[in-house]
C-alpha cells in the first residue's frame, strides 16, 4: 500500500517571502511595496513616482530576489515541525513556481532549515505538474497545499480527486488573497499550521472523500 502524499508549495506556505521581498526592495531598490492588495504588481511604486511598476520589471526583481536573497527567508510559524510530523506517515514533496535553474538552490534552502524533501519546480498553473507527481508516486490519498487560488482551480480541473488546502501563511496579505475555498476550487482554507496539520492528517487517514 502506497504511503499518502502531501504536495506543498513553499513561499507563504513553508517560508515567508513577500515580507523579505518588501524589505529588500526598500533597502536595495528604493521601491515601496505595500502588502495590501495585489502583492506583485499594483502595490509596488518607485519612490518619487506615483506610477505602478511594469510587470516585466516586477518579474526581473523577483528573479533577482531569488538569485541573491533566499537565505533571508524565514519559516512560517509551525511549518518545519508540521512537515516533519507529516513525513512520519506520508511522502512530502515541494512543488514551487521557480525556474528549473533554481531547483537546487531551493532544495538547499529547505534542507538548511530542516526540511529534506524532493523539490519540483514549475512555471504557470500547477495542475499538470501536480498530475505528473501524483502519477509518479501512485498514492491514493493526496493533499495539495498552496497559497495561490488559481493553482487550486488548475488542480481541480486537472486532477480533481486530490484534496486541496488553500493556505496563506503571511498575515499581511492573507485577507487580500482571493479564497479558493469560497470559489469552490479548494476543500478548505486554513492559514496557520496549528489548524492545517490536523486537517491534513485527518484528510490523509480519515473518511474524507
Long-range contacts (C-beta under 8 A, 24 or more apart in sequence): 2-137, 2-138, 2-139, 2-140, 3-89, 3-90, 3-91, 3-139, 4-89, 4-90, 4-91, 4-139, 4-140, 4-141, 4-142, 4-143, 4-204, 4-205, 5-90, 5-91, 5-92, 5-93, 5-133, 5-134, 5-137, 5-139, 5-141, 5-142, 5-143, 6-86, 6-90, 6-91, 6-92, 6-93, 6-142, 6-143, 6-145, 6-200, 6-204, 7-93, 7-94, 7-95, 7-130, 7-133, 7-134, 7-142, 7-143, 7-144, 7-145, 7-162, 8-83, 8-92, 8-93, 8-94, 8-95, 8-144, 8-145, 8-146, 9-94, 9-95, 9-96, 9-97, 9-145, 9-146, 9-147, 9-148, 9-151, 9-167, 10-94, 10-96, 10-106, 10-110, 11-73, 11-96, 11-147, 12-76, 12-147, 12-167, 12-168, 12-169, 12-170, 12-173, 13-76, 13-79, 13-145, 13-146, 13-147, 13-167, 13-169, 14-75, 14-76, 14-79, 14-80, 14-83, 14-94, 14-110, 14-115, 14-169, 15-73, 15-74, 15-75, 15-76, 15-79, 15-109, 15-110, 15-113, 16-73, 16-74, 16-75, 16-76, 16-169, 16-170, 17-73, 17-170, 18-170, 18-172, 18-173, 19-170, 19-172, 20-65, 20-69, 20-72, 20-73, 20-74, 21-62, 21-65, 21-69, 23-72, 24-65, 24-69, 24-72, 25-61, 29-61, 31-61, 35-170, 35-172, 35-173, 35-176, 36-172, 36-173, 36-176, 37-176, 38-176, 39-173, 39-176, 63-99, 66-98, 66-102, 66-105, 67-102, 70-105, 70-106, 70-109, 71-109, 73-109, 75-113, 76-169, 76-170, 76-193, 77-169, 77-192, 77-193, 78-192, 78-193, 78-194, 78-197, 79-169, 79-193, 80-113, 80-114, 80-115, 81-193, 82-193, 82-196, 82-197, 82-200, 83-115, 83-117, 84-114, 84-115, 85-197, 85-201, 86-197, 86-200, 86-201, 87-117, 89-201, 89-204, 89-205, 90-204, 91-137, 91-139, 92-117, 93-117, 93-118, 93-119, 93-120, 93-133, 93-137, 94-118, 94-119, 94-120, 95-120, 95-122, 95-126, 95-129, 95-130, 95-133, 95-144, 95-146, 96-120, 96-121, 96-122, 97-121, 97-122, 97-123, 97-124, 97-126, 98-122, 99-123, 125-150, 125-151, 125-153, 125-154, 126-151, 126-154, 126-155, 127-151, 127-154, 127-155, 127-156, 127-157, 127-158, 127-159, 128-154, 128-158, 130-154, 130-155, 130-158, 130-159, 130-162, 131-158, 131-159, 134-159, 134-162, 141-203, 141-204, 141-205, 143-200, 143-203, 143-204, 145-196, 145-200, 147-177, 148-177, 149-177, 149-178, 149-179, 149-180, 149-183, 149-185, 149-186, 152-180, 152-185, 152-186, 153-180, 153-183, 153-185, 155-185, 156-185, 156-186, 163-187, 163-203, 163-208, 164-188, 165-189, 165-190, 165-196, 165-199, 165-200, 165-203, 166-190, 167-191, 167-196, 169-193
